[in-house]
Amino acid sequence: MTTTDHKRIGLLTIGSSMVLFVLAGTLALIMRTQLARPEQNLVDAGTYNQLFTIHGSGMIYMVLTPFAIGLGVYLVPLQVGAPGIAIPRLTLLGYWLYALGAVVMLVGFATPNGAHADGWFSYPPMADSVHSPGVGSDLWIAGVFLAGTGSIVMGWAVMWTALRKRTQGMTMLRLPVFSWSMVATCLMVIGAFPALLAALLLLAVGRADPSVFESNVWNIGYQHLFWFYGHPVVYVMFFPYLGAVAEVLSVFAGRRFFGYRGTVLSLLVFAAGSMSVWGHHMFATGQATNDYYSLTSILLLVPAGVEYFSMLGTILGGRLRFRTPMLFALAFIPQFLIGGLTGIMVGTPVIDYHVTDSYFIVAHLHYVLFAGSAFGLFAAVYFWFPKVTGVMLGERGGRLHFWLLVIGTNLTFLPMFGLGYEGMPRRVVTYGAFEGFGLANLLASIGAGFIAAAMIVFFVNVLWTLRQRAHGRAEPAADDPWEGHSLEWATSSPPPRYNFTREHPVPPVTSFAPLLDLRQRRAEEAAEQGGRR
């Protein structure tokens, strides 16, 4: 309740986000069951819109964003050799604001008119008190505001730790790739998330006085504020998982991460560029300068390309070990590429006009945030689980989880590109048999079943392993079971209260991969001694 240990705060954030992952995923399963066949009435239109809104809001505001920041809260102090996080009490406050926000948003289901039902972006005037009456919408505004404020506070703490609490020898250009990804992430959190808070305040004022949104200026102003947050948050939900994948690829390829400085620069350029492209979400409104926003959207291909070539350069020629973290990291590369390239497509006005608000957008968003970020999330979980708990997470269960998730992800979201291109709206509650959407929707719903099975396997694996640990029967993890490259692997598993001790001191930092440097020096010294003999 009152801990100032960054590791406990990080685990609270990660654990809460995983509980909410289950809840938001369950809502998605209900929607997919509704859409599996034409003209089904499992839920009515009002309930479906509540499920749609809370699923999207939950995944973005309450799952992927907080998990990413929580990962930084746990790992960045360890990776920079610090005994703790900067402003620990405010970091804890950030967690409780997030947790309270999640509860407040979900309480909306218990109100007379149900939960908020106007999408995770909630455009006025449809989200005002005239078109969307009820306390549920007010609770949604309050919940998202609290969670967004908590993310800003935790983001400040992580960035301040990386900038000011580094150990001796840890220059900025010796930060691990994951820590750099968190620096770029926190810059976007601090720069863009206040726009979300401003948009929510505007929406709250408009619900108190609906005449505010009778002027189109306020409606369009809300959209600009929202998407100034809404586009960078995609990279907030991507960069930390990219950083985790980079760490996994380099460790399981047995080599230094390729193109380190170029990747660092690309992350910073990407973060800056993310705040210049928000208007491409508004092409169809006629209120955006198409040429400018299309150009800036396409220019993001350059830093993205640098990151992809760095990942490929790391694994090509390496001695790859195909453990579970590596499987998720490898799948991340092509799957997120699909999401990225289709993002460039919808950043082109002539294509966007055709597919806007269709299932093509649903497919694109899920290839970014599920086929991409969620796979990076699981790569991180399997990679750092032994460091956090001191035991290994089951490998057989991990592989089964991986293959079920690969099948389910692509079977669910790939058909949606075709559905959207053929005209299926993104918020449709049901559809007629004559429209020809039945087969693709059935395949997508079957794929959702595979995803559900994969998640059951994952949670059973985690809970079984933790139970075995409690009884002393789990496979113990060494301090460095994977032969990692960064400082967190130099301390015990799990780490002590202040991260490093006399028995586990901070080793000399000579590059962004200090433990790899140390092993190489020991190998060279051993070879020299062998030669002398």
C-alpha positions in Angstrom: 0.0 0.0 0.0 2.8 2.5 0.9 5.9 0.9 -0.6 8.6 3.1 -2.1 10.5 0.2 -3.7 10.3 0.8 -7.4 10.2 -3.0 -8.0 7.0 -3.4 -6.0 5.4 -0.4 -7.6 6.4 -1.7 -11.1 4.9 -5.1 -10.2 1.7 -3.5 -8.9 1.3 -1.7 -12.2 2.1 -4.7 -14.3 -0.1 -7.0 -12.3 -3.1 -4.6 -12.3 -2.7 -4.2 -16.1 -2.8 -8.0 -16.6 -6.0 -8.3 -14.6 -7.5 -5.6 -16.7 -6.2 -7.4 -19.8 -8.4 -10.3 -18.9 -11.4 -8.1 -18.4 -10.9 -6.2 -21.6 -10.2 -9.4 -23.5 -13.4 -10.9 -22.2 -15.4 -8.0 -23.6 -13.8 -8.6 -27.0 -14.8 -12.3 -26.9 -18.4 -11.3 -26.3 -18.2 -9.0 -29.3 -16.6 -11.6 -31.5 -19.3 -14.1 -30.5 -22.0 -11.6 -31.5 -20.3 -11.0 -34.9 -19.5 -14.7 -35.7 -22.7 -15.1 -37.7 -25.1 -12.7 -39.5 -28.1 -11.2 -37.7 -27.2 -12.4 -34.2 -28.7 -10.8 -31.1 -26.5 -12.0 -28.3 -26.4 -8.4 -27.0 -28.4 -5.3 -27.9 -26.9 -2.3 -29.6 -26.6 -0.3 -26.4 -24.7 -3.0 -24.6 -22.5 -3.7 -27.6 -21.4 -0.1 -27.7 -20.6 -0.2 -24.0 -18.5 -3.3 -24.6 -16.8 -1.7 -27.7 -15.9 1.4 -25.7 -14.7 -0.2 -22.5 -12.7 -2.8 -24.4 -10.9 -0.1 -26.5 -10.5 2.3 -23.5 -9.3 -0.5 -21.2 -6.7 -1.8 -23.6 -5.3 1.6 -24.4 -5.7 3.6 -21.1 -5.5 0.7 -18.6 -3.5 -2.2 -20.1 -0.8 -1.5 -22.7 0.1 2.0 -21.7 0.4 1.3 -17.9 2.2 -2.1 -18.5 4.8 -0.3 -20.6 5.3 2.4 -18.0 5.3 -0.2 -15.2 8.0 -2.2 -17.0 10.1 1.0 -17.0 9.4 1.6 -13.3 10.8 -1.9 -12.5 13.7 -2.1 -15.0 15.2 1.3 -15.6 16.7 1.8 -12.1 18.2 -1.6 -12.4 19.6 -1.1 -15.8 21.2 2.3 -14.9 22.7 0.9 -11.7 20.6 3.0 -9.4 19.5 1.9 -5.9 15.9 3.2 -6.5 13.7 5.3 -8.6 13.5 9.1 -8.6 10.5 10.6 -6.6 9.4 7.2 -5.3 6.4 8.5 -3.3 5.1 10.3 -6.4 5.7 7.2 -8.4 3.5 5.3 -6.0 0.9 8.0 -6.2 1.0 7.6 -10.0 0.1 3.9 -9.6 -2.8 4.6 -7.2 -4.2 7.3 -9.6 -4.1 4.7 -12.4 -5.7 2.0 -10.2 -8.4 4.3 -9.0 -9.0 5.5 -12.6 -9.5 1.9 -13.7 -12.0 1.2 -11.0 -13.9 4.4 -11.6 -14.2 3.7 -15.3 -15.5 0.1 -14.8 -18.0 1.2 -12.1 -19.9 2.8 -15.0 -21.4 -0.7 -15.8 -23.2 -0.5 -12.5 -25.0 2.8 -13.2 -28.6 2.9 -14.5 -27.6 3.7 -18.1 -24.6 1.5 -18.1 -21.0 2.3 -19.0 -19.8 4.9 -21.5 -20.7 3.9 -25.1 -19.1 6.4 -27.4 -15.7 4.9 -28.3 -12.3 5.4 -26.7 -12.0 8.7 -28.6 -15.6 9.9 -27.7 -16.1 12.7 -30.2 -18.6 15.5 -29.2 -21.4 16.2 -29.7 -22.3 12.5 -29.6 -20.5 12.2 -26.2 -22.3 15.1 -24.6 -25.0 14.7 -22.0 -27.8 15.1 -24.5 -26.7 12.3 -26.9 -25.0 10.2 -24.2 -26.9 10.7 -20.9 -26.0 8.9 -17.7 -23.4 8.9 -15.0 -21.4 6.1 -16.8 -20.0 8.7 -19.3 -19.0 11.0 -16.5 -17.2 8.2 -14.7 -15.4 7.3 -17.9 -14.1 10.9 -18.2 -13.0 10.9 -14.5 -11.4 7.4 -14.8 -9.4 8.2 -17.9 -8.3 11.6 -16.4 -7.0 9.8 -13.3 -5.2 7.1 -15.2 -3.7 9.6 -17.6 -2.5 11.7 -14.7 -1.0 8.6 -13.1 0.9 7.8 -16.3 2.3 11.3 -16.5 3.6 11.1 -12.9 5.2 7.7 -13.4 6.6 8.8 -16.7 8.3 11.7 -15.1 9.9 9.4 -12.4 11.2 6.9 -15.0 12.7 9.7 -17.2 14.3 11.5 -14.2 15.8 8.2 -13.1 17.4 7.6 -16.5 18.7 11.2 -16.7 19.9 11.8 -13.2 20.5 8.5 -11.2 22.8 6.6 -13.5 25.8 4.8 -11.9 29.4 5.8 -12.4 30.5 5.3 -16.0 26.9 5.0 -17.3 26.8 7.8 -19.8 23.7 8.4 -21.9 25.2 6.6 -24.8 25.8 3.6 -22.6 22.1 3.2 -21.6 20.7 -0.1 -22.7 18.3 0.0 -25.7 15.3 -0.7 -23.4 16.2 2.3 -21.2 16.5 4.5 -24.2 13.1 3.3 -25.4 11.7 4.3 -22.0 13.4 7.8 -22.3 11.7 8.3 -25.7 8.4 7.0 -24.3 8.4 9.3 -21.3 9.2 12.3 -23.5 6.0 11.5 -25.4 4.0 10.9 -22.2 5.1 14.3 -20.7 4.7 16.1 -24.0 1.4 14.6 -25.3 -0.6 13.3 -22.4 -1.6 16.8 -21.1 -3.5 17.2 -24.3 -5.6 14.3 -23.4 -6.4 15.9 -20.0 -7.3 19.1 -21.7 -9.6 17.3 -24.1 -11.3 15.5 -21.2 -11.8 18.7 -19.3 -13.4 20.2 -22.5 -15.7 17.2 -22.8 -16.6 17.5 -19.1 -17.5 21.2 -19.6 -19.6 20.2 -22.7 -21.5 17.6 -20.7 -22.3 20.2 -18.0 -23.3 22.7 -20.7 -24.2 21.0 -24.0 -24.4 24.4 -25.8 -20.6 24.4 -25.8 -20.6 21.9 -28.6 -23.2 23.7 -30.7 -20.2 25.5 -32.3 -18.2 23.3 -34.7 -15.0 25.1 -33.5 -15.2 23.3 -30.2 -15.9 19.9 -31.8 -12.9 20.2 -34.1 -10.8 21.6 -31.3 -11.6 18.6 -29.2 -10.5 16.3 -32.1 -7.2 18.2 -32.5 -6.5 18.0 -28.7 -7.4 14.3 -28.6 -5.4 13.2 -31.5 -2.3 15.2 -30.4 -2.4 12.6 -27.6 -3.9 9.8 -29.6 -1.1 9.3 -32.1 1.9 9.5 -29.7 0.1 7.1 -27.4 0.5 4.5 -30.1 4.2 4.8 -29.8 4.0 4.9 -26.0 2.4 1.5 -26.4 5.1 0.4 -28.8 8.5 1.8 -27.9 9.0 -0.1 -24.6 8.0 -3.4 -26.2 10.4 -2.6 -29.1 13.1 -2.0 -26.5 12.3 -5.3 -24.8 12.4 -7.1 -28.2 15.8 -5.5 -28.9 17.2 -6.8 -25.6 15.8 -10.3 -26.2 17.1 -10.5 -29.8 20.7 -9.4 -28.9 20.9 -11.8 -25.9 19.5 -14.9 -27.7 21.6 -14.1 -30.8 24.7 -13.9 -28.5 25.9 -10.6 -29.9 25.8 -6.9 -29.3 22.7 -5.0 -30.6 23.4 -3.9 -34.1 23.2 -0.2 -35.0 22.9 1.0 -31.4 23.5 4.7 -32.0 21.3 4.8 -35.1 18.5 3.1 -33.1 18.8 5.7 -30.3 18.6 8.5 -32.8 15.7 6.9 -34.6 13.8 6.6 -31.3 14.2 10.3 -30.6 13.3 11.3 -34.1 10.3 8.9 -34.0 9.1 10.4 -30.7 9.4 14.0 -32.1 7.7 12.9 -35.4 4.8 11.3 -33.6 3.7 14.7 -32.5 3.6 16.1 -36.0 1.2 13.6 -37.6 -2.0 13.7 -35.5 -4.1 15.3 -38.3 -4.0 12.2 -40.4 -6.7 10.8 -38.1 -8.9 13.7 -39.3 -8.6 13.4 -43.1 -12.3 12.5 -43.5 -13.4 15.5 -41.5 -12.0 18.0 -44.0 -10.4 19.9 -41.1 -6.8 18.7 -41.7 -4.1 19.8 -44.1 -3.8 16.6 -46.1 -0.5 17.2 -47.8 1.4 18.1 -44.6 0.0 15.3 -42.5 0.4 12.7 -45.2 4.1 13.7 -45.7 4.9 13.6 -42.0 3.2 10.2 -41.7 5.2 8.7 -44.6 8.4 10.2 -43.2 8.1 8.1 -40.1 9.1 5.2 -42.4 12.7 6.4 -42.1 13.3 6.0 -38.3 11.1 2.9 -38.3 13.3 1.4 -41.1 16.4 2.1 -39.0 14.9 0.2 -36.1 13.9 -2.8 -38.3 17.3 -3.0 -40.0 18.9 -2.9 -36.5 16.8 -5.8 -35.4 17.6 -7.8 -38.5 21.3 -6.9 -38.3 21.3 -8.3 -34.8 20.0 -11.7 -35.6 21.6 -12.3 -39.0 24.8 -14.3 -38.4 24.1 -14.8 -34.7 24.0 -18.1 -32.9 20.3 -18.0 -32.2 18.7 -19.8 -29.2 15.0 -20.4 -29.8 13.7 -20.1 -26.3 10.2 -18.8 -25.6 11.3 -15.1 -25.3 13.1 -15.3 -28.6 10.0 -16.8 -30.3 7.8 -13.9 -29.3 10.5 -11.4 -30.3 11.0 -13.0 -33.7 7.2 -13.0 -34.4 7.0 -9.4 -33.3 9.1 -8.3 -36.3 6.9 -9.4 -39.3 3.6 -8.9 -37.5 4.3 -5.4 -36.4 5.6 -4.7 -39.9 2.0 -5.4 -41.2 0.6 -2.9 -38.7 3.2 -0.3 -39.6 2.8 -0.6 -43.4 -1.0 -0.4 -43.2 -0.5 2.7 -41.0 1.3 4.3 -43.9 -1.6 3.3 -46.2 -4.2 5.0 -44.0 -1.8 8.0 -43.7 -2.4 8.5 -47.5 -5.7 10.5 -47.9 -7.0 8.8 -51.0 -6.8 5.4 -49.2 -8.0 6.7 -45.9 -11.2 8.2 -47.5 -12.2 4.7 -48.6 -11.3 2.7 -45.4 -11.9 5.3 -42.6 -14.1 4.0 -39.8 -14.1 0.5 -41.3 -12.8 -2.8 -40.1 -9.6 -2.1 -42.1 -8.8 0.4 -39.3 -9.6 -2.2 -36.7 -7.2 -4.7 -38.4 -4.5 -2.1 -38.6 -4.8 -1.0 -35.0 -4.7 -4.6 -33.7 -1.7 -5.5 -35.9 0.1 -2.6 -34.2 -1.1 -3.1 -30.6 -1.7 -6.9 -30.4 0.3 -8.6 -33.1 3.1 -6.2 -32.4 3.0 -4.7 -28.9 1.4 -7.7 -27.1 4.0 -10.0 -28.6 6.7 -7.7 -27.3 4.9 -7.7 -23.9 5.1 -11.5 -23.7 8.7 -11.5 -24.9 9.4 -9.2 -21.9 7.4 -11.3 -19.5 9.2 -14.6 -20.4 12.6 -12.8 -20.5 12.5 -11.0 -17.2 10.3 -13.5 -15.2 13.3 -15.4 -13.8 14.9 -12.1 -12.7 11.7 -10.9 -11.0 10.7 -14.2 -9.3 13.9 -16.2 -9.0 12.4 -19.2 -10.9 12.0 -20.1 -14.6 8.6 -19.9 -16.3 7.6 -23.2 -17.8 9.1 -23.6 -21.3 6.6 -26.1 -22.6 3.7 -24.0 -21.6 5.4 -20.9 -23.1 5.8 -22.6 -26.5 2.2 -23.7 -26.5 1.1 -20.2 -25.6 3.2 -18.8 -28.4 1.9 -21.1 -31.2 -1.8 -20.7 -30.1 -1.3 -16.9 -30.0 0.3 -16.8 -33.5 -2.5 -18.8 -35.0 -5.2 -16.9 -33.2 -3.8 -13.4 -33.8 -3.5 -13.8 -37.6 -6.7 -15.8 -38.0 -8.6 -13.1 -36.1 -7.2 -9.9 -37.6 -6.0 -10.7 -41.1 -9.6 -11.2 -42.4 -10.6 -7.8 -41.0 -8.5 -6.1 -43.7 -10.8 -7.6 -46.3 -13.9 -6.9 -44.3 -13.0 -3.2 -44.0 -12.0 -2.9 -47.7 -15.4 -4.3 -48.6 -17.2 -1.8 -46.5 -17.9 -3.3 -43.0 -18.1 -0.5 -40.5 -15.9 -0.7 -37.4 -18.8 -0.2 -34.9 -21.4 -2.4 -36.5 -23.5 -4.4 -34.1 -24.7 -7.0 -36.6 -24.9 -7.4 -40.3 -27.1 -9.0 -42.9 -26.4 -12.4 -44.5 -26.7 -10.8 -48.0 -23.7 -8.5 -47.3 -21.1 -11.3 -47.7 -19.3 -10.7 -44.4 -20.2 -14.0 -42.8 -17.2 -16.2 -43.6 -14.5 -13.7 -42.7 -16.3 -12.8 -39.4 -16.6 -16.5 -38.6 -12.8 -17.0 -39.1 -12.1 -14.0 -37.0 -14.2 -15.3 -34.2 -12.6 -18.7 -34.4 -9.3 -16.9 -34.2 -10.5 -15.1 -31.0 -11.1 -18.5 -29.5 -7.5 -19.4 -30.2 -6.3 -16.2 -28.5 -8.5 -17.0 -25.5 -7.0 -20.5 -25.3 -3.5 -19.0 -25.5 -4.2 -16.6 -22.7 -5.6 -19.5 -20.5 -2.4 -21.4 -21.1 -0.3 -18.4 -20.2 -2.1 -17.6 -16.9 -2.1 -21.3 -15.9 1.6 -21.4 -16.6 2.3 -18.3 -14.5 0.1 -19.4 -11.6 1.4 -22.9 -11.6 5.0 -21.7 -11.6 4.3 -19.3 -8.7 2.6 -22.0 -6.8 5.5 -24.4 -7.3 7.8 -21.6 -6.2 5.8 -21.1 -3.0 6.3 -24.9 -2.3 10.0 -24.8 -3.2 9.4 -27.1 -6.3 9.9 -24.6 -9.2 13.0 -24.6 -11.3 15.3 -22.1 -9.7 16.8 -19.3 -11.9 20.4 -18.3 -11.7 21.2 -14.6 -11.4 21.9 -14.5 -15.1 20.1 -17.5 -16.7 20.1 -16.1 -20.3 23.6 -14.6 -20.3 22.2 -11.1 -20.4 24.0 -7.9 -21.4 22.6 -5.2 -19.1 23.1 -4.5 -15.4 19.9 -6.0 -14.0 21.5 -9.5 -14.7 24.4 -8.7 -12.4 22.3 -8.7 -9.2 20.5 -11.5 -7.5 17.2 -13.0 -8.7 15.0 -11.5 -7.4 16.9 -8.3 -6.8 17.3 -7.0 -3.2 15.6 -3.9 -1.8 18.3 -1.5 -3.0 19.1 -3.5 -6.2 22.8 -4.1 -5.7 24.8 -5.3 -2.6 28.4 -6.1 -1.7 27.9 -9.6 -2.9 26.3 -8.3 -6.1 28.0 -4.9 -6.8 27.5 -2.8 -9.9 30.1 -4.0 -12.4 32.2 -1.6 -14.4 30.2 0.1 -17.2 32.2 0.3 -20.4 29.4 0.2 -23.0 25.6 -0.3 -23.4 26.3 -4.1 -22.9 28.5 -4.1 -19.8 28.0 -7.8 -18.9 28.8 -8.9 -22.4 32.0 -6.8 -22.2 32.8 -8.5 -18.9 32.4 -12.0 -20.3 34.4 -11.1 -23.4 37.3 -9.8 -21.2 37.3 -12.9 -19.1 37.3 -15.1 -22.1 40.3 -13.1 -23.5 42.1 -13.3 -20.2 41.5 -17.1 -20.0 42.8 -17.5 -23.6 45.9 -15.5 -22.8 46.6 -17.6 -19.7 46.1 -20.8 -21.7 48.5 -19.5 -24.3 51.2 -18.8 -21.7 50.9 -22.3 -20.3 
